[in-house]
Amino acid sequence: MYKEYFGLKEDPFSIAPDPQFLYMSGRHREALAHLIYGMKADSGFVLLTGEVGTGKTTVCRCLLGQIPENSEIAFILNPKLSVIELLETICDELGISYPKGNSSIKIYIDLINIYLLDAHSQGKQTVLIIDEAQNLSVDVLEQIRLLTNLETDKRKLLQVIMLGQPELNRILDRSEMRQLAQRVTARYHLEPLSKNEIDGYLSHRLAVAGVERPLFPQVTVNKLYRLTGGVPRLINLLCDRALLGAYVKGLNVVSPQLLIVAASEVFGKTNASRGEKGSLWQWLVVALLSLILVIGVYFLVFLVKQPSLEKVAGTQKLTEQIETTSPDSVK
């Protein structure tokens, strides 16, 4: 709706994982480098983790654009599968025919192995990519590990890339998962954008969409970081709504106030105000802790000094008694 108003050719802040909109921050560049290294290492598992909305899937789509043409890709988007369903999905993705209604794991494994050996003989690399891998059950993870046992004398026949939230790391840390964890040859945890990277992120996406001029002043960018924590998906949602608000009000740029209104619409008033009140609460907590510390120090000093004061008072009282009972006083 606002594209013509701002002179945009495309939606600059769509949450679709379009590789052309991928902003190569230092973190995303490192994440892609780890995936590429893992692909070339050809020795088992590659792991990319990150919080929701940090750009894992977009990085993976960028990787797909760099995979050699002689590669065969099986992409699993819904990992909540049983072992049989997993093997069927892999067969479907690779175009492997299998008997309908088959319930024998061995038959699926044999068919996949034949396919992998044939692909290897043609110089092809087969890659299994699993998104949202934190949802994989332990049984399915073990079956995936067993699939990587399919190999020749010199190389693995199946390369596995798993994308998941931080919970995936905790799953692999379990003792029963140690065999799989030891086969991870490259891993990277993708963090949100830093405050200094957001301006470049916005400029890149706007430029790809056809606009070079800044639509978000620096003061708005600072507010955007506080409201989103640097998570790209949240940035996209908020900026999209803010541009719509600017269009409705006839503004050429997005102000901090407009961003706050957009945040209340996107995140809800409670979550939107959380970013605004975060700094105030932090200062209140610091002030309260400082007050407690001062009171604690005061009482500590008081308790240390109290015996000394009592001792001095006792000494003075004893002195008065001695003076009272001295010979001069008797006379």
GIWOFEN-V747643 format. One record per residue. N is the residue number from 1. RES is the residue in three letters. OMEGA is omega in degrees with one decimal (* if undefined). NEAR is the number of other ideal C-beta (glycine too) atoms within 12 Angstrom. D_FIRST is the distance of its C-alpha to the first C-alpha in Angstrom with 2 decimals. Layout:
# GIWOFEN-V747643
n: {N,N}
res: {RES,RES}
omega: {OMEGA,OMEGA}
near: {NEAR,NEAR}
d_first: {D_FIRST,D_FIRST}
This chain:
# GIWOFEN-V747643
n: {1,2,3,4,5,6,7,8,9,10,11,12,13,14,15,16,17,18,19,20,21,22,23,24,25,26,27,28,29,30,31,32,33,34,35,36,37,38,39,40,41,42,43,44,45,46,47,48,49,50,51,52,53,54,55,56,57,58,59,60,61,62,63,64,65,66,67,68,69,70,71,72,73,74,75,76,77,78,79,80,81,82,83,84,85,86,87,88,89,90,91,92,93,94,95,96,97,98,99,100,101,102,103,104,105,106,107,108,109,110,111,112,113,114,115,116,117,118,119,120,121,122,123,124,125,126,127,128,129,130,131,132,133,134,135,136,137,138,139,140,141,142,143,144,145,146,147,148,149,150,151,152,153,154,155,156,157,158,159,160,161,162,163,164,165,166,167,168,169,170,171,172,173,174,175,176,177,178,179,180,181,182,183,184,185,186,187,188,189,190,191,192,193,194,195,196,197,198,199,200,201,202,203,204,205,206,207,208,209,210,211,212,213,214,215,216,217,218,219,220,221,222,223,224,225,226,227,228,229,230,231,232,233,234,235,236,237,238,239,240,241,242,243,244,245,246,247,248,249,250,251,252,253,254,255,256,257,258,259,260,261,262,263,264,265,266,267,268,269,270,271,272,273,274,275,276,277,278,279,280,281,282,283,284,285,286,287,288,289,290,291,292,293,294,295,296,297,298,299,300,301,302,303,304,305,306,307,308,309,310,311,312,313,314,315,316,317,318,319,320,321,322,323,324,325,326,327,328,329,330,331}
res: {MET,TYR,LYS,GLU,TYR,PHE,GLY,LEU,LYS,GLU,ASP,PRO,PHE,SER,ILE,ALA,PRO,ASP,PRO,GLN,PHE,LEU,TYR,MET,SER,GLY,ARG,HIS,ARG,GLU,ALA,LEU,ALA,HIS,LEU,ILE,TYR,GLY,MET,LYS,ALA,ASP,SER,GLY,PHE,VAL,LEU,LEU,THR,GLY,GLU,VAL,GLY,THR,GLY,LYS,THR,THR,VAL,CYS,ARG,CYS,LEU,LEU,GLY,GLN,ILE,PRO,GLU,ASN,SER,GLU,ILE,ALA,PHE,ILE,LEU,ASN,PRO,LYS,LEU,SER,VAL,ILE,GLU,LEU,LEU,GLU,THR,ILE,CYS,ASP,GLU,LEU,GLY,ILE,SER,TYR,PRO,LYS,GLY,ASN,SER,SER,ILE,LYS,ILE,TYR,ILE,ASP,LEU,ILE,ASN,ILE,TYR,LEU,LEU,ASP,ALA,HIS,SER,GLN,GLY,LYS,GLN,THR,VAL,LEU,ILE,ILE,ASP,GLU,ALA,GLN,ASN,LEU,SER,VAL,ASP,VAL,LEU,GLU,GLN,ILE,ARG,LEU,LEU,THR,ASN,LEU,GLU,THR,ASP,LYS,ARG,LYS,LEU,LEU,GLN,VAL,ILE,MET,LEU,GLY,GLN,PRO,GLU,LEU,ASN,ARG,ILE,LEU,ASP,ARG,SER,GLU,MET,ARG,GLN,LEU,ALA,GLN,ARG,VAL,THR,ALA,ARG,TYR,HIS,LEU,GLU,PRO,LEU,SER,LYS,ASN,GLU,ILE,ASP,GLY,TYR,LEU,SER,HIS,ARG,LEU,ALA,VAL,ALA,GLY,VAL,GLU,ARG,PRO,LEU,PHE,PRO,GLN,VAL,THR,VAL,ASN,LYS,LEU,TYR,ARG,LEU,THR,GLY,GLY,VAL,PRO,ARG,LEU,ILE,ASN,LEU,LEU,CYS,ASP,ARG,ALA,LEU,LEU,GLY,ALA,TYR,VAL,LYS,GLY,LEU,ASN,VAL,VAL,SER,PRO,GLN,LEU,LEU,ILE,VAL,ALA,ALA,SER,GLU,VAL,PHE,GLY,LYS,THR,ASN,ALA,SER,ARG,GLY,GLU,LYS,GLY,SER,LEU,TRP,GLN,TRP,LEU,VAL,VAL,ALA,LEU,LEU,SER,LEU,ILE,LEU,VAL,ILE,GLY,VAL,TYR,PHE,LEU,VAL,PHE,LEU,VAL,LYS,GLN,PRO,SER,LEU,GLU,LYS,VAL,ALA,GLY,THR,GLN,LYS,LEU,THR,GLU,GLN,ILE,GLU,THR,THR,SER,PRO,ASP,SER,VAL,LYS}
omega: {-176.8,-174.4,-179.0,-178.3,-178.8,179.4,-178.3,177.3,-179.2,174.6,-175.1,-174.0,172.6,-179.9,174.9,-176.7,-178.9,-175.9,-177.7,178.9,-178.6,176.1,-176.1,171.6,178.2,-179.6,-178.7,177.3,178.0,179.0,179.2,179.4,178.1,178.9,179.5,178.0,179.6,177.6,-177.9,-179.1,174.0,-175.0,174.1,-170.2,170.5,-172.5,174.5,179.6,179.0,178.2,179.6,174.2,-178.2,174.8,-178.2,-177.6,179.0,176.4,180.0,177.8,175.5,177.0,-179.2,178.7,-179.3,178.4,179.7,-177.2,-178.3,179.5,174.8,-173.0,169.8,-174.4,179.3,-178.6,-179.8,-173.9,178.7,-173.4,169.3,179.6,179.4,-179.7,176.8,-178.1,176.7,179.9,177.6,177.6,179.6,-178.3,-177.0,179.0,179.9,178.7,178.8,-178.6,178.4,-180.0,179.0,178.7,-179.9,178.1,-177.5,-179.6,177.8,-178.5,179.8,-179.9,178.7,179.7,177.7,179.3,-177.8,178.6,178.4,178.4,178.9,-180.0,178.3,179.2,-179.1,175.5,-179.8,-175.1,174.6,180.0,-178.1,176.7,-178.3,-173.1,177.6,179.6,178.4,176.3,179.9,-179.8,-179.5,176.7,178.7,178.5,177.2,177.1,179.9,177.4,179.0,173.0,177.2,-172.0,169.2,179.2,-172.1,-175.7,173.3,-180.0,-177.4,175.9,-176.3,174.8,179.7,175.8,-178.5,176.3,-175.8,178.6,-179.8,177.2,179.8,176.8,-178.1,177.5,179.2,-177.5,-178.1,179.3,-173.2,178.7,177.7,-178.3,-179.2,-179.9,177.4,-176.2,178.1,177.6,179.5,176.9,-175.6,179.8,174.1,178.6,174.1,-179.7,-177.8,-178.1,-173.9,-179.8,177.5,178.3,-179.8,-178.8,-179.6,-177.2,177.8,179.8,177.7,-179.6,173.5,-179.7,-178.6,-175.7,-179.5,176.8,-179.0,177.8,-176.2,179.5,176.6,177.8,178.2,178.1,180.0,179.0,-179.4,-177.6,-173.5,-176.6,178.4,179.5,-174.7,-178.1,178.0,176.7,-179.2,-179.7,-176.2,-179.1,178.3,179.5,-179.6,177.2,176.3,178.3,178.0,177.9,-179.1,-178.0,179.1,-179.5,-179.6,178.4,179.9,178.7,176.5,-179.7,178.3,178.6,178.9,177.4,178.9,179.9,179.2,179.1,-176.0,-174.3,-171.9,-174.2,-177.7,-178.0,-179.7,-179.2,-179.5,179.3,179.9,-175.1,-175.6,-177.9,179.7,179.2,178.6,179.6,178.8,178.8,179.3,-180.0,-179.9,178.8,178.4,179.2,178.6,179.7,180.0,179.5,179.5,178.8,-179.4,-178.8,178.1,178.3,-179.5,-179.5,178.6,-177.2,-173.5,177.8,179.9,179.5,178.4,179.5,178.1,179.7,178.3,178.9,179.3,-179.1,178.7,178.8,179.9,178.6,179.5,-179.7,-179.0,-177.3,179.1,-179.6,-178.8,-178.5,178.7,177.4,*}
near: {15,28,21,11,19,33,20,28,15,20,26,36,41,23,26,18,28,23,22,21,31,33,36,23,30,19,30,38,20,22,37,36,24,33,41,29,22,33,34,22,23,27,23,35,41,41,39,47,35,40,27,23,26,37,43,45,37,37,40,43,29,28,38,27,21,20,27,18,12,14,29,30,31,35,29,35,20,18,31,18,26,19,27,23,24,36,37,29,30,40,31,21,24,33,17,28,16,27,14,10,9,20,16,16,24,16,22,33,29,20,27,40,29,21,31,35,20,19,29,27,13,14,14,24,27,41,41,42,41,42,32,27,43,29,24,36,20,19,20,33,37,25,33,42,31,27,37,35,22,31,22,16,7,9,23,30,34,43,43,45,49,44,44,38,28,24,19,34,24,14,29,32,17,17,11,15,27,16,21,33,24,16,32,33,26,31,32,36,23,39,25,28,37,19,22,15,28,35,28,23,40,42,23,26,37,34,23,24,30,18,29,17,17,20,38,39,24,20,19,33,35,21,33,43,32,30,38,38,27,35,31,43,30,35,46,37,29,45,43,36,32,44,40,28,30,29,25,18,19,12,24,20,28,39,25,26,21,33,43,30,28,38,36,24,21,30,25,13,16,12,22,28,20,22,33,23,19,19,17,15,15,15,13,14,15,14,14,14,14,14,14,14,14,14,14,14,14,14,14,13,14,14,14,12,14,14,12,14,15,13,13,14,14,14,14,14,14,14,14,14,13,14,14,13,12,12,9,9,11,8,5}
d_first: {0.00,3.79,5.70,7.28,8.03,9.91,11.12,10.26,11.44,10.73,9.47,12.27,12.93,13.08,16.36,17.60,20.86,20.00,23.10,21.60,19.64,22.91,24.07,27.83,29.09,32.84,32.51,30.34,32.66,35.63,34.17,33.59,37.06,38.63,37.09,38.28,41.67,41.98,41.23,43.91,46.34,46.51,48.25,46.43,43.51,40.65,38.85,35.50,34.73,32.23,30.49,27.46,24.34,26.34,25.42,28.45,26.79,24.80,28.15,29.78,27.33,28.12,31.77,31.46,30.49,33.78,36.07,38.62,38.25,41.50,40.02,39.49,36.77,36.70,33.53,33.82,30.68,32.40,35.64,36.90,39.50,43.23,45.41,45.75,42.00,41.42,43.95,42.55,39.02,40.46,42.35,39.31,37.27,40.16,41.15,44.48,46.19,47.92,49.92,47.90,48.95,50.58,51.16,53.17,51.55,54.20,53.12,49.50,50.76,53.17,50.53,48.12,51.04,52.01,48.48,48.33,51.76,50.82,47.63,49.73,52.31,49.63,48.53,45.27,43.84,42.43,39.86,38.82,35.60,35.04,31.90,32.21,35.94,36.81,36.73,39.56,42.82,46.02,47.47,44.55,44.62,48.33,47.82,45.33,47.97,50.55,48.39,48.64,52.39,51.97,53.18,55.64,58.31,55.99,52.39,50.11,48.66,45.46,43.15,41.10,37.97,36.90,33.71,33.83,33.52,36.48,38.30,39.11,41.34,43.15,43.79,45.26,47.43,49.36,52.87,52.42,49.52,51.53,52.23,48.56,47.79,50.53,48.85,45.63,46.01,42.83,40.66,37.98,36.12,32.62,31.98,28.72,27.76,29.95,28.84,29.61,27.51,24.15,23.61,24.33,22.08,19.02,20.12,20.69,17.34,15.55,18.19,17.78,14.05,15.28,15.54,19.08,18.98,19.02,16.14,18.33,21.78,24.80,25.33,21.87,22.74,26.00,24.40,22.03,25.20,26.95,24.24,23.79,27.18,25.71,24.55,21.80,20.07,20.00,18.79,15.78,14.98,15.57,13.80,10.49,10.89,12.36,9.66,7.39,10.70,11.39,8.46,9.76,13.22,12.89,14.37,14.78,15.91,15.93,19.21,21.38,21.17,17.39,17.89,20.54,18.47,15.82,18.90,20.30,17.29,17.22,20.98,22.41,24.40,27.50,26.15,24.02,27.12,29.20,27.96,28.63,32.02,33.04,34.71,36.48,37.87,39.04,40.93,42.43,43.62,45.15,46.84,48.23,49.58,51.15,52.83,54.18,55.49,57.26,58.84,59.93,61.55,63.29,64.83,65.83,67.64,69.18,70.52,71.98,73.64,74.95,77.82,78.86,78.91,80.93,83.30,83.83,84.41,86.90,88.68,89.02,90.42,92.91,94.04,94.67,96.73,98.84,99.48,100.49,103.02,104.46,108.26,107.65,105.77,108.64,111.14}
